[in-house]
Structure formats: structure tokens, C-alpha cells
Amino acid sequence: MLAGRYQIQRLIARGGMGSVYEAVQEPLGRRVALKVLAQPPNASDAEAFANRFLLEASSLARLSHPHTVTLHDYGQTQDGIYFLVMEYVDGQPLSRLLQSHGPLPPERTIRLMLQVARAVNNAHRHGVIHRDLKPSNLLVTTNTEGEDLVKVVDFGLAKLTEGDQSITVTGMILGSPHCMAPEQVQGVEVDERTDIYALGVLMFRTLTGQYPFHGSTTTATMIAHIQNPIPRLAEVSPDLVIPDGLEDVMRKALAKDPQNRYQDMGTLIKDLVALGAIPAQEFTHVSTIMLPKARRRTLLPVVAFGGVLLGLLGVLVLSFSTTPSGTDAAAVVDGPHEVRVTIRSTPEGATVRMGERVLGTTPLDVNLSSEGDADPRTFDISLDGHTPVQAERDLAGRSALDLDVVLAPVVAEPVEEPPPDPLPVERAPPRQTTPEKTSKAGPTKETQPEKPPAKATQEAPPPKESEESPPAGYKSNPFD
């Protein structure tokens, strides 16, 4: 049936339960992407598989948007093969683009994320929640003007809010661990805000080249979405230059509690549009605050963890506003004026002082008056049990000051004790060995450790379920 209607040209991608081909639809001569899904051999899975296929087809059928892949046809052959026929996108997944190009500039990231957000917003208006937004499900190509064009694909895990249609089974967790919202990990009800969280993950991944949450196992990654604080861009990419407000938009999308996120994609789109209109010369650069010299030695583990270690000086993370050329981005204000000062710390709750005056606790957002000429200010950031940080900034010429500070826990200096007097070493009686091991030319026990018996090297301990296995009920996307 398919052979007569579609001439297959080449294999594009192969998944666990199906494949995608480039094909030509006859007699139209139209290039299409033909997704062929073989029915699972286990009869108990056949119903769930058929439901998923129909869900993807019905989701795409109700969507028509420039940034959503178009469905042309779907059905099932007489021999039980399910198929979807979609528009052919001559591009590459965002995941492959990031592998070849690394992190993308903020301007390009905003343009790409705006297209994704608009496609998903259109889906939400038609009662479709994607639930599996990730780099491999975003195809990036170019339009006739050579500009980036994104197409959102793979609605196989979508949920239709109309009639509460879903393929979710009680106790079953579906999705991709790196992009799953906390409520997905917990297996509770999801809504449009679940896609908003995934978009926040995509923004972080595209800007930095890394996921905000990554563990050594699937389980660890999923738990991190629930427990770990959102990393700041300064911790991951200290040299990143971004528009003011971009990180705030991303962090709001990544809020662990859905009530604290954007409540709809349209509001997020408005904020991204506003950021995309900011000229590149007004972007801010992330740099460093110097810590007190007396405390540097105790902070080395924290510095190594943050990935920011400059020589032997022990510098931690901080931000101040500069343009790529190194001058103050906001240094265009003359005369007396107010400066908006924003200070954040990790961990939060640190007290900020300016001389004897207490400005408040982090996260701090306060307006300070500047006289316009040279106006140096010293900010002391302190938190019990952590090394205080002092930052001096000149408010003259600024309209805003934005600082990010990492406070390191105070580590007690180890007490150096003289080594004990050497004691005679009692040696164990020699073991019986073969003549080859006791020969004069062979290594002694002191110079080379004994090798374990051959049997021990052949038996590997069984993996620990708690460390290597995903949570009960987890099932990855079989179409990836």
C-alpha cells in the first residue's frame, strides 16, 4: 500500500519502534517525511501503542502554524503498519546544531525560542499540550531570506485537554528526563505550564550548551528537577554576555512550583519580544567579585565546583555591567540620578550593608541616589556560616547595577600535628606462591600490589537499583 503511494528516498532517523524516511508522494511529486511505526509484538502493548499513534495524528491534524510540522496523511496498512505523512523539513535538530556550533548567541537564542513559544502557544489554544519539548524535537532550517526557521515535531506524548485525552497510565512517568517539569517527574497532573518549564530548559541549554539539571543517572537527573536550585548563568558560563532581564525570564519559566511560573505562553512571548528588541551594545557581561584574601584557601573546593578558578587567587563568581568592549553599559547617565541596585546571592538570605546602613537581604532590589560624579560605594554581603564578600562599585554614570555573588561556607582550618614517631612494621608471613611469583626477578609485595584472583575479575557486582535504575513506572520516549 505504501510502496505504491510513496517512493522512499532515504532513511532519516530510526527509533526503537519506528523509522522516519524522506519520500516522494505520488502522483503529486511532493517531498514528505514518512514516519513508519511497527506494531509492538506484545499484544498487551498494542492498545497503548495504537492510542499513542492516534493521539499524535489527532494532535497534528488540529494544528496549523508556520512553526509546527504539517500533517498530510496518516493511517494503517493491511499488514498492521501505522504511518504518518508530514511535511519534509530540510534541516537538523537543535541538539545536532548545538553539538556542532556550541552555545548560541543570545540574539539567536531569543529568535529560536520565540518561534518555539509561538508554535506551542498555538497548540495550547487548540487544547494540545506537547509534554516532550526537547532539542531533538526542534528542527532548525532556514527560510528564503536565510534566517533561522524552527519546526516543532513529535507530538507522540501530547495531551489533549479537550475531553482529558491522554496516553498517561496511572503510575507511569513519560517524557525526557533533562526537560521534564517537576510535576511530570512526580507523575501528577500536567498543563500548559509544563511546556513553559521545558522552554526554560531549552533556553538554558541553548545559551550555555548545558542542561540546568544533569545527574549521573536518569533517576538523579529527574530528582534534581525537584530538589536542586536553578543554577545561575554566571556559575555555568562566566563569560556570557546577555540582555538585562533574560535570565529573569528564564528563571521564571523554570520555577519548580507551577504557580510561580508564567501562567500562559503568551505572557512569556511578550517578555521575549521585549528582550529581542534590546540592542546588542546594551547587553551585560558576567564577571567576578574578589573574596577576602585571608579566606581564599578554605574556598578552593567551592571555586572548583563553580568552575571558576583564576590561577592561585581563588576568585569566585560575581556580575557587573559592561559592554563587550569593557565599558559600563549604563554609563550614559549624567548628573544626580537614581540607580537601581539588584544583588542576588547563592545561597539567598544574605544581609547587604553599605557602610553602617543595612540595605536588606538577598535577593535585594533597591534604588540608591547618585550625585553623578565619581561615587564609589562599598557593599558588604554576609551570611552566617559563610565567608562574607565585599564589592566596591562606582554608581556614577550608571542607571542600574546588577550583582550575582556566590557565598562559600566557612571551612575550619585543619590543625597541623607533628607526625608520630615511626613504629616498627610487622610484616605478615609470606604467602605460598608459585615459583614464578617468588623468583628474584619478579616484583615484591612492597613494590607491586597483588592481583586479585582471576575469578574475582570475571564477576561484576550487580547494579544498585537506587543508583542506576529510573523510578518505578518511568518509561522513556520509545520514538527517540
KERO-492346 format. One line per 5 residues: their letters; for each residue x, y, z of C-alpha. Coordinates in Angstrom, 3 decimals, always signed. Each point is the difference from the previous one (the first is absolute). Example, Ala and Ser with C-alpha at 12.3 -4.5 7.8 and 13.67 -1.06 7.14 Angstrom:
2
as = +12.300:-4.500:+7.800; +1.370:+3.440:-0.660
//
This chain:
480
mlagr = +0.000:+0.000:+0.000; +2.710:+2.470:+0.994; +2.315:-1.057:-2.820; -2.524:+1.026:-2.614; -0.693:+3.427:+1.504
yqiqr = +3.412:+1.000:+1.370; +3.404:-0.490:-1.564; +2.511:-0.240:+2.841; +3.245:+1.900:-0.649; +2.077:-0.469:+3.167
liarg = -0.134:-0.736:+3.707; +0.027:+3.162:+2.139; -0.251:-1.409:+3.530; -0.611:-3.342:+1.660; -1.585:-0.439:+3.430
gmgsv = -0.793:-2.899:+2.268; -3.451:-0.585:-1.483; +0.071:+1.748:-3.360; +1.923:+1.909:-2.640; -0.276:+3.257:-1.931
yeavq = +0.756:+0.089:-3.728; +0.265:+2.680:-2.630; -2.474:-0.953:-2.698; -1.808:+1.340:-3.049; -3.788:-0.069:-0.015
eplgr = -1.415:-1.255:-3.289; -1.436:+1.283:-2.268; +0.519:+3.473:+1.547; +3.789:-0.244:-0.028; +0.047:+1.603:+3.472
rvalk = +2.896:-0.608:+2.381; -1.317:-1.275:+3.324; +1.250:-1.512:+3.243; -1.484:-3.482:+0.369; -0.121:-1.238:+3.593
vlaqp = -0.546:-3.755:+0.069; -0.891:-1.683:+3.303; +0.069:-3.773:+0.362; -2.573:-1.364:+2.412; +1.624:-1.459:+3.158
pnasd = +0.175:-3.801:+0.109; -1.442:-0.083:+3.516; -3.764:-0.016:-0.296; -0.389:+1.650:+3.417; +1.772:+3.114:-1.323
aeafa = -1.976:+0.172:-3.251; -2.862:+2.095:+1.385; +2.286:+2.587:+1.617; +2.058:+0.162:-3.194; -3.086:+0.564:-2.155
nrfll = -1.230:+2.687:+2.391; +3.301:+1.802:-0.195; +0.006:-0.118:-3.780; -3.541:+1.378:-0.211; +0.851:+2.667:+2.583
eassl = +2.954:+1.255:-2.043; -2.045:-0.010:-3.192; -2.971:+1.801:+1.546; +2.292:+2.537:+1.696; +1.735:+0.909:-3.245
arlsh = -3.230:-0.036:-1.972; -1.459:+2.851:+2.077; +3.142:+2.159:-0.233; +0.953:+2.356:-2.807; +2.890:+2.324:+0.783
phtvt = +3.184:+1.146:-1.805; +2.150:-1.518:+2.772; -1.846:-3.315:+0.377; +0.608:-2.876:-2.388; -3.048:-0.566:-2.256
lhdyg = -1.796:-3.360:-0.176; -0.963:-1.080:-3.521; -1.324:-3.525:+0.536; -0.092:-2.902:+2.477; -1.407:-3.506:+0.219
qtqdg = +0.698:-3.708:+0.415; +0.922:-2.488:-2.712; -1.630:-3.406:-0.392; +3.021:-1.674:+1.576; -0.288:+2.092:+3.172
iyflv = +2.559:+2.775:-0.646; -0.962:+3.435:+1.279; +1.272:+3.019:-1.922; -0.001:+3.794:+0.120; +0.754:+2.175:-3.018
meyvd = +1.313:+3.466:+0.924; +1.623:+2.911:-1.759; +3.682:-0.544:-0.678; +2.293:+2.393:+1.898; +3.447:+0.302:-1.548
gqpls = +1.815:+0.875:+3.212; +1.583:-1.452:+3.108; -1.130:-0.483:+3.613; +1.003:+2.707:+2.446; +1.929:-2.680:+1.889
rllqs = +2.275:-0.561:-3.018; +0.352:+3.744:-0.592; +1.230:+0.474:+3.568; +2.427:-2.884:-0.378; +1.578:+1.561:-3.089
hgplp = -0.178:+3.700:+0.965; +0.020:-0.050:+3.794; -2.082:+2.525:+1.978; -1.813:+2.482:-2.217; +0.131:+3.814:+0.390
perti = -2.806:+1.529:+2.075; -1.489:+1.795:-3.020; -0.306:-3.269:-1.933; -1.215:-1.875:+3.075; -2.814:+2.503:+0.528
rlmlq = -1.074:-0.240:-3.659; -0.073:-3.809:+0.124; -1.832:-0.164:+3.327; -2.571:+2.545:-1.186; -0.892:-2.255:-2.919
varav = -0.304:-3.034:+2.257; -2.114:+1.953:+2.497; -2.351:+1.204:-2.742; -0.462:-3.524:-1.361; -0.717:-1.382:+3.470
nnahr = -2.284:+2.922:+0.830; -2.035:-0.817:-3.106; -0.176:-3.632:+1.122; -1.202:+1.062:+3.442; -2.776:+2.087:-1.549
hgvih = -1.136:-3.135:-1.836; +0.031:-2.107:+3.153; +3.305:-1.794:-0.650; +2.817:-0.268:+2.574; +3.226:-1.285:-1.563
rdlkp = +1.574:-1.491:+3.181; +3.255:-0.993:-1.731; +1.715:+3.204:-1.121; +3.729:-0.680:-0.325; +2.826:+0.913:-2.408
snllv = -0.461:-3.091:-2.172; -3.676:+0.900:-0.573; +0.821:+3.430:-1.453; +1.069:-0.021:-3.640; +2.003:+3.070:-1.049
ttnte = +0.152:+0.997:-3.648; +0.132:+3.324:-1.887; -2.642:+1.999:-1.840; +0.372:+1.678:-3.382; +1.817:+2.952:+1.635
gedlv = +2.543:-2.310:+1.629; -1.411:+0.516:+3.487; -0.526:-2.720:+2.606; -3.306:-1.845:-0.261; -1.084:-2.440:+2.718
kvvdf = -2.532:-2.806:-0.349; -1.353:-1.769:+3.093; -0.421:-3.745:-0.596; -0.938:-3.221:+1.832; -3.312:+0.430:+1.769
glakl = +0.022:-3.670:+0.999; -0.209:+0.841:+3.714; -2.480:+2.836:-0.457; -3.047:+0.403:+2.169; -3.316:+1.291:-1.267
tegdq = -1.658:+2.094:+2.672; -3.350:-0.313:-1.732; -1.608:-3.082:+1.474; +3.178:-0.604:+2.086; +1.432:-2.229:-2.711
sitvt = +3.389:-1.352:+0.988; +2.094:-3.130:-0.318; +1.142:+0.318:+3.610; -0.509:-3.126:+2.074; -0.243:+0.232:+3.778
gmilg = +3.517:-0.220:+1.465; +1.649:+0.460:-3.396; +2.518:+2.810:-0.510; +0.437:+1.097:-3.614; +2.454:+2.503:-1.417
sphcm = +3.681:+0.792:-0.422; +1.820:+0.314:+3.354; +2.046:+3.114:-0.829; -3.078:+2.014:-0.967; -2.671:-1.344:+2.352
apeqv = -1.793:+2.402:+2.324; -0.111:-0.958:+3.688; -3.686:-0.878:-0.251; +0.801:-2.407:-2.843; +2.670:-1.691:+2.104
qgvev = -2.497:-0.351:+2.841; -2.599:-1.457:-2.348; -2.689:+2.545:+0.846; -2.306:+1.984:-2.298; +1.699:+2.121:-2.653
dertd = -1.214:+3.051:-1.913; +1.309:+2.787:-2.252; +2.529:+1.029:+2.657; +1.769:-3.322:-0.484; +0.967:+1.096:-3.531
iyalg = +1.068:+3.396:+1.384; +2.445:-1.750:+2.337; +1.415:-1.999:-2.920; +0.483:+3.239:-1.943; +2.021:+1.346:+2.940
vlmfr = +2.206:-3.096:-0.203; +0.442:+0.546:-3.748; +1.029:+3.628:+0.579; +2.617:-1.033:+2.578; +1.308:-2.790:-2.248
tltgq = +0.256:+2.250:-3.065; +1.724:+2.853:+1.865; +2.532:-2.091:+1.918; +0.301:-3.301:-1.856; -0.993:-1.797:+3.222
ypfhg = -3.207:-1.143:+1.618; -0.934:+1.725:+3.268; -0.386:-3.370:+1.697; +2.127:-3.043:-0.786; +0.717:-3.026:+2.153
sttta = +2.109:-3.114:-0.402; -3.154:-2.058:-0.528; -3.500:+0.528:-1.325; -1.293:-0.116:+3.555; +2.484:+2.621:+1.204
tmiah = -0.907:+2.350:-2.843; -3.707:-0.281:+0.688; +0.430:+0.560:+3.738; +2.148:+3.078:-0.704; -2.983:+1.675:-1.679
iqnpi = -1.847:-0.277:+3.302; +2.752:+0.717:+2.528; +2.912:+1.924:-1.507; -0.018:+3.820:-0.221; +0.004:+1.535:-3.473
prlae = +3.648:+0.722:-0.910; +0.854:+3.548:-0.966; +1.526:+0.736:-3.378; +3.026:+1.523:+1.761; +0.749:-3.399:+1.544
vspdl = -0.132:-1.871:-3.305; +1.191:+2.582:-2.555; +1.923:+2.813:+1.751; +0.852:+1.675:-3.323; -3.541:+0.077:-1.344
vipdg = -1.296:+3.394:-1.175; -3.805:+0.239:+0.148; -2.782:+2.617:-0.078; -1.162:+1.279:+3.369; -3.017:-2.011:+1.074
ledvm = +0.654:-3.118:-2.092; +1.080:-2.055:+2.989; -3.041:+1.176:+1.977; -2.315:-1.189:-2.795; +1.752:-3.370:-0.138
rkala = -0.080:-0.474:+3.777; -3.702:+0.836:+0.167; -0.687:-2.622:-2.649; +2.051:-2.498:+2.039; -1.804:+0.586:+3.301
kdpqn = -0.548:-3.348:+1.695; -3.482:+0.929:+1.189; -2.298:+0.461:-3.016; -1.727:+2.841:+1.873; +3.258:+1.998:-0.125
ryqdm = +0.572:-0.492:-3.732; -1.482:+1.904:-2.898; -3.644:-0.989:+0.042; -0.321:+0.037:-3.778; +2.355:-0.061:-2.958
gtlik = -1.317:+3.299:-1.355; +1.430:+1.941:+2.965; +3.366:-1.682:-0.451; -0.044:+0.924:-3.690; -0.541:+3.682:+0.847
dlval = +3.049:+0.000:+2.276; +2.147:-1.739:-2.622; -1.098:+2.503:-2.656; +1.028:+2.859:+2.289; +3.421:-1.610:+0.552
gaipa = +0.493:-0.556:-3.709; -0.377:+3.747:-0.580; +2.968:+0.851:+2.270; +3.056:+1.126:-2.036; +3.039:-2.270:+0.412
qefth = +2.107:+2.888:+1.340; -2.254:+0.120:+3.054; +0.613:-3.631:+0.980; +1.623:-0.656:+3.383; +3.066:-2.080:+0.686
vstim = +0.467:-2.437:+2.868; +3.310:+0.276:+1.886; +1.383:-0.469:+3.530; +0.098:+1.381:+3.559; +3.275:-0.361:+1.899
lpkar = -0.299:-1.756:+3.372; +1.965:+0.954:+3.152; +3.588:-1.230:-0.344; +0.116:-1.552:+3.470; -2.752:-2.456:-0.875
rrtll = +1.129:-1.142:-3.439; +1.592:-3.289:+0.982; -3.193:-1.351:+1.563; -2.040:+0.829:-3.112; +1.893:-2.039:-2.577
pvvaf = -2.535:-2.897:-0.072; -2.839:+2.457:-0.546; +1.897:+1.789:-2.759; +0.762:-3.276:-1.742; -3.653:-0.987:+0.214
ggvll = -1.084:+3.263:-1.594; +2.518:-0.488:-2.794; +1.543:+3.425:+0.496; +3.580:-0.125:+1.264; +2.407:+2.695:-1.138
gllgv = +3.563:-1.065:+0.793; +0.701:-0.126:+3.728; -2.057:+3.054:+0.909; -3.201:-1.939:+0.811; -2.539:+2.188:-1.793
lvlsf = -3.714:-0.788:+0.270; -2.992:+1.006:-2.074; -1.458:+3.508:-0.303; -1.599:+2.296:-2.571; +0.419:+3.599:-1.034
sttps = -1.371:+1.761:-3.028; +2.309:+0.528:-2.936; -0.243:-0.039:-3.741; +2.180:-2.403:-2.023; +2.601:+2.760:-0.241
gtdaa = +0.235:+0.154:+3.808; -1.677:+3.365:+0.663; -3.063:+0.403:+2.184; -3.138:-0.803:-1.957; -1.991:+2.502:+2.026
avvdg = +2.672:+2.717:+0.088; -2.136:+2.499:-1.880; -1.695:+1.728:+2.943; +1.311:+3.438:+0.990; -0.778:+2.046:+3.104
phevr = -1.866:-1.079:+3.135; -2.216:-3.009:-0.615; -1.269:-3.223:+1.541; +1.731:-3.326:-0.599; -1.928:-3.250:+0.225
vtirs = +2.212:-2.430:+1.932; -0.771:-3.722:-0.215; +2.064:-2.424:+2.077; -0.554:-3.752:+0.033; +1.922:-2.597:+1.971
tpega = +0.362:-3.754:+0.069; -1.253:-1.001:+2.524; -2.658:+2.659:+0.405; -0.814:+1.903:+3.201; +3.339:+1.799:+0.361
tvrmg = +0.059:+3.424:+1.658; +1.179:+2.884:-2.185; +1.584:+3.026:+1.671; +1.338:+3.234:-1.404; +2.212:+1.354:+2.736
ervlg = -2.132:+0.060:+3.153; -3.236:-0.087:-1.969; -1.811:-3.310:-0.452; -1.565:-0.069:-3.471; -1.836:-3.302:+0.504
ttpld = +0.420:-3.687:-0.782; +0.531:-1.802:-3.289; -1.568:-0.096:-2.470; +0.195:+3.788:+0.362; -1.501:+2.598:-2.305
vnlss = +0.451:+3.606:+1.189; +0.395:+3.477:-1.484; +3.004:+2.079:+1.108; +0.693:+3.662:-0.755; +3.162:+0.944:-1.871
egdad = +1.438:+3.504:-0.264; +1.217:-0.537:-3.548; +3.747:+0.434:+0.554; +2.302:-2.706:+1.344; -2.168:-1.779:+2.551
prtfd = +1.665:-3.199:+1.310; -2.115:-2.201:+2.238; +1.055:-3.033:+2.019; -2.488:-2.826:+0.420; +0.578:-2.619:+2.713
isldg = -1.907:-3.253:-0.529; +0.013:-2.395:+2.964; -1.798:-3.122:+1.155; +0.545:-2.015:+3.153; +2.298:-2.956:-0.589
htpvq = +1.293:+1.410:-3.309; +2.940:+2.110:-1.057; -1.094:+3.642:-0.404; +0.528:+1.746:-3.321; +0.832:+3.661:-0.531
aerdl = -0.617:+1.678:-3.332; +0.870:+3.596:-0.898; -1.853:+1.581:-2.904; -0.183:+3.548:-1.307; -3.628:+1.053:-0.486
agrsa = +0.947:+3.049:-2.055; -1.332:-0.189:-3.536; -2.048:-3.138:+0.649; -3.710:-0.458:-0.257; +0.147:-3.514:+1.441
ldldv = +2.384:-2.315:+1.838; -0.468:-3.761:-0.007; +2.130:-2.300:+2.205; -0.017:-3.767:+0.365; +2.031:-1.367:+2.917
vlapv = +0.848:-3.544:+1.080; +0.601:-0.242:+3.775; +2.275:-2.852:+1.015; -0.537:-1.916:+3.248; +2.661:+0.650:+2.639
vaepv = +2.264:-3.026:+0.303; +2.028:-0.437:+3.168; +3.738:-0.029:-0.548; +1.471:-3.434:+0.716; +2.370:-0.121:+2.978
eeppp = +3.421:-1.120:-1.133; +1.499:-2.526:+2.439; +3.542:-1.354:-0.084; +0.229:-3.453:-1.504; +0.181:-2.834:+2.542
dplpv = +3.240:-1.775:+0.678; +0.559:-2.848:-2.415; -0.922:-3.378:+1.363; +1.420:-3.318:-1.059; -2.021:-1.547:-2.766
erapp = -1.292:-3.486:+0.585; +0.020:-1.949:-3.196; -2.468:-2.757:-0.669; +1.472:-3.440:-0.643; +0.670:-0.587:-3.683
rqttp = -2.750:-1.627:-1.962; +0.579:-3.146:-1.939; +0.440:+0.917:-3.611; +1.091:-1.650:-3.190; +3.706:+0.009:-0.865
ektsk = -0.604:+2.692:-2.606; -1.312:+2.460:+2.647; +2.836:-0.697:+2.489; +2.838:+0.235:-2.478; +2.630:+2.622:+0.625
agptk = -0.783:+1.815:-3.219; -3.711:+0.388:+0.853; -1.457:+3.018:+1.854; -0.292:-0.118:+3.773; -3.147:+0.612:+2.016
etqpe = +1.291:+3.454:+0.966; +0.521:+1.163:-3.583; -3.071:-1.481:-1.691; -3.436:-0.812:+1.496; -1.239:-3.519:-0.327
kppak = -2.444:-0.669:-2.785; -3.395:-1.348:+1.102; -0.885:-3.552:-0.941; -1.088:-0.428:-3.590; -3.484:-1.001:+1.096
atqea = -0.532:+3.355:+1.701; +0.727:+1.894:-3.188; -2.594:-1.971:-1.902; -2.891:+0.663:+2.377; -1.410:+3.527:+0.023
pppke = -2.241:+1.084:+2.898; -3.648:+0.447:-0.936; -1.053:+3.639:-0.619; -1.713:+1.830:+2.832; -3.614:+0.663:-0.829
seesp = -0.057:+3.301:+1.898; +2.949:+1.438:-1.948; -0.309:-1.353:-3.521; -3.708:-0.670:-0.577; -2.659:+2.636:-0.681
pagyk = -2.951:+0.354:+2.374; -2.681:-2.641:-0.065; -2.390:+0.692:-2.831; +2.463:+2.068:-2.057; -0.100:-0.604:-3.717
snpfd = +2.102:+1.925:-2.477; -1.208:+1.129:-3.389; +0.274:-3.119:-2.220; -0.061:+2.143:-3.153; +3.256:+1.908:+0.746
//
